[in-house]
Amino acid sequence: MTDPKPKRKKKDSRAVAQKAADDAFSLYIRARDKRCVTCGSTDGLQCSHVERRGRHSTRYREENAFAQCKRCHMFHHNQSETPLRDYQLQKIGALGVQLLYSVSRTTLKRTADDLRGIAKMYRDKQEAIR
């Protein structure tokens, strides 16, 4: 009797789709804002989320993400009140901030197909603003 062939490990299609959605969203946010919304720098821009990325219900909400340079982004993650929160308040108002906070506390599980759709949408949006 021969041993069965070892099963090949399949790539987790959801994880691959989430990485593609994250990358497309990040590139779009940086292209949209063009500079750090905190200090105005154009060097080393990153996509910074006000409500953390782990809160899946707001992960791809545009009003929750802004471009920041690496220095300002690291400062944002080490403080409770930051200039990024002030910028968000200025952009979407107190009601918008409260709504986003409430939405961020809801549970949302996206499928691989959902994530592929998000990736495509943000690639298209980035292309449109070029």
Secondary structure by P-SEA (a helix, b strand, c coil): cccccccccccaaaaaaaaaaaaaaaaaaaaaaccccccccccbbbbbbcccccccccccccccbbbbcaaaaaaaaaccccaaaaaaaaaccaaaaaaaaaaaabbbbbcaaaaaaaaaaaaaaaaaac
